[in-house]
């Protein structure tokens, strides 16, 4: 009963209620269209081709695709935490929003590098997949990212610099990279109209 009274006080007439419903419909419809055009739904899975929704990721996708890691690891296997479900999705959401903010502010560098939070996740995932190699075969032991930061060992990429992305990459260093760019979400009638 209180909710109805609040609604009647904020939107006193039937006309205001109809206008409000139409505006809410337009706003939510526009928001859903915006997310569809951005292909936001593809980020909910583990398909590596989702990463090239953003064109600046093309060289990283291409170099990963031609590496040995492409047979066994997706982007999320290396770039998001696997401790638990909540930590994975919180990190993925926060990192994704940071990427969007940097891209919209046109602040992305020519050559992308992992920030410290991402570096920690990446190294922990190297260790997660290669624990047996490090502890039984080459006997390097377990060196985590924080130990490497204070000089108590090396980060994985100090020795394996070209794994899996082949060193420093940029759009200009791989201009002809063949990657599965997503199909345009524009409807066929609009594409046809644009060609005329």
C-alpha positions in Angstrom: 0.0 0.0 0.0 2.9 2.4 0.8 4.5 1.7 -2.6 1.3 2.6 -4.4 1.0 5.9 -2.4 4.6 6.8 -3.3 4.0 6.1 -7.0 0.8 8.2 -6.9 2.7 11.0 -5.3 5.7 10.9 -7.7 3.6 10.3 -10.8 0.2 11.8 -10.0 -1.6 11.4 -13.3 -2.3 8.5 -15.6 -0.5 10.4 -18.4 2.8 10.6 -16.3 2.5 6.9 -15.6 2.2 6.0 -19.3 5.1 8.4 -20.2 7.3 6.8 -17.5 6.5 3.3 -18.7 7.3 4.3 -22.3 10.6 6.0 -21.2 11.6 2.9 -19.1 10.9 0.7 -22.2 13.0 2.9 -24.5 15.9 3.1 -22.0 16.0 -0.6 -21.3 15.5 -1.5 -25.0 18.4 0.9 -25.9 20.6 -0.6 -23.2 19.9 -4.1 -24.5 20.6 -3.1 -28.1 23.8 -1.4 -26.9 24.9 -4.6 -25.2 24.0 -6.7 -28.2 26.0 -4.5 -30.6 29.0 -4.7 -28.2 28.5 -8.5 -28.2 28.6 -8.4 -24.4 27.0 -11.9 -24.2 30.1 -13.5 -25.7 32.2 -12.5 -22.6 30.1 -14.8 -20.5 31.7 -17.9 -22.0 35.3 -19.0 -22.5 35.5 -18.7 -26.3 38.8 -17.0 -27.1 37.3 -15.4 -30.2 35.3 -13.2 -27.9 38.5 -11.3 -27.1 38.7 -9.9 -30.6 35.4 -8.1 -30.2 37.9 -5.4 -29.4 40.2 -5.0 -32.5 43.2 -4.1 -30.4 43.3 -7.7 -29.2 43.8 -9.1 -32.7 47.6 -9.5 -32.5 47.3 -11.2 -29.1 44.6 -13.6 -30.4 46.7 -14.3 -33.6 49.9 -15.0 -31.7 48.1 -17.2 -29.1 46.2 -19.1 -31.9 49.6 -20.1 -33.5 51.2 -21.0 -30.2 51.3 -24.4 -28.4 48.9 -23.0 -25.7 46.0 -22.7 -28.2 45.6 -26.5 -28.1 45.1 -26.6 -24.4 44.3 -23.2 -22.9 41.8 -20.5 -23.6 42.3 -16.8 -22.7 40.4 -17.3 -19.5 42.6 -20.2 -18.5 45.5 -17.8 -18.2 43.9 -14.4 -17.6 41.3 -15.0 -14.8 41.7 -16.5 -11.4 40.5 -20.1 -10.8 40.4 -20.1 -7.0 36.6 -20.0 -6.9 33.5 -19.0 -9.0 33.0 -15.6 -7.3 36.6 -14.5 -7.5 36.7 -15.5 -11.2 33.6 -13.5 -12.1 34.5 -10.4 -9.9 37.9 -10.3 -11.5 36.6 -10.8 -15.0 34.0 -8.0 -14.5 36.4 -5.5 -12.9 39.1 -6.2 -15.5 36.6 -5.9 -18.3 35.3 -2.6 -17.1 38.8 -1.3 -16.8 39.4 -2.3 -20.4 36.3 -0.5 -21.5 37.2 2.6 -19.6 40.7 2.7 -21.0 39.4 2.1 -24.5 36.7 4.7 -24.3 39.2 7.2 -23.0 41.5 6.3 -25.9 44.2 5.5 -23.4 45.3 2.1 -24.7 49.0 1.9 -25.5 50.3 0.6 -28.8 51.7 -2.4 -26.9 49.5 -3.8 -24.2 51.1 -5.0 -20.9 49.5 -6.7 -18.0 48.9 -4.6 -14.9 50.2 -6.0 -11.6 46.9 -7.5 -10.6 46.7 -9.3 -13.9 50.3 -10.3 -13.8 49.7 -12.0 -10.4 46.7 -13.9 -11.9 48.7 -14.9 -15.0 51.6 -16.2 -13.0 49.4 -18.1 -10.6 47.8 -19.8 -13.6 51.2 -20.7 -15.0 52.0 -22.4 -11.7 48.5 -24.0 -11.6 49.1 -25.7 -15.0 52.8 -26.4 -14.7 53.2 -27.4 -11.1 54.4 -30.9 -11.9 56.9 -29.6 -14.3 58.3 -27.1 -11.8 58.4 -29.3 -8.8 59.2 -32.8 -10.2 61.1 -32.3 -13.5 63.2 -29.1 -13.4 63.1 -28.6 -9.6 62.7 -24.9 -9.7 60.1 -25.1 -6.9 57.1 -22.9 -6.5 57.9 -19.2 -7.0 54.8 -17.0 -7.0 54.4 -13.5 -8.4 55.0 -11.7 -5.1 58.2 -13.6 -4.5 59.4 -12.6 -8.0 58.6 -8.9 -7.2 60.9 -8.9 -4.2 63.7 -10.7 -5.9 63.2 -14.2 -4.4 62.9 -15.8 -7.9 61.9 -15.0 -11.4 58.5 -14.5 -12.9 57.6 -17.1 -15.5 57.9 -14.6 -18.4 61.4 -13.6 -17.4 62.6 -16.8 -19.1 59.6 -17.6 -21.3 59.1 -14.1 -22.8 57.6 -15.3 -26.0 55.0 -17.7 -24.5 52.3 -17.7 -25.7 52.0 -14.4 -27.4 55.4 -14.2 -29.2 56.9 -11.2 -27.4 55.8 -7.6 -27.8 52.8 -7.2 -30.1 50.9 -4.3 -31.5 48.4 -3.7 -34.2 51.3 -2.3 -36.4 53.5 -5.4 -35.8 50.8 -7.8 -37.0 48.8 -5.9 -39.6 47.7 -8.9 -41.7 46.8 -11.1 -38.7 44.0 -13.5 -39.7 41.6 -13.5 -36.8 37.9 -14.4 -36.6 36.6 -10.9 -36.3 32.9 -11.0 -35.2 30.2 -10.6 -37.8 28.6 -7.2 -37.8 25.4 -7.2 -35.7 23.8 -4.8 -38.3 20.7 -6.3 -39.9 20.9 -7.3 -43.6 18.5 -4.5 -44.7 20.7 -1.9 -43.1 23.9 -3.4 -44.7 22.1 -3.3 -48.1 21.0 0.3 -47.6 24.6 1.3 -46.6 26.0 -0.2 -49.8 23.7 1.9 -52.0 
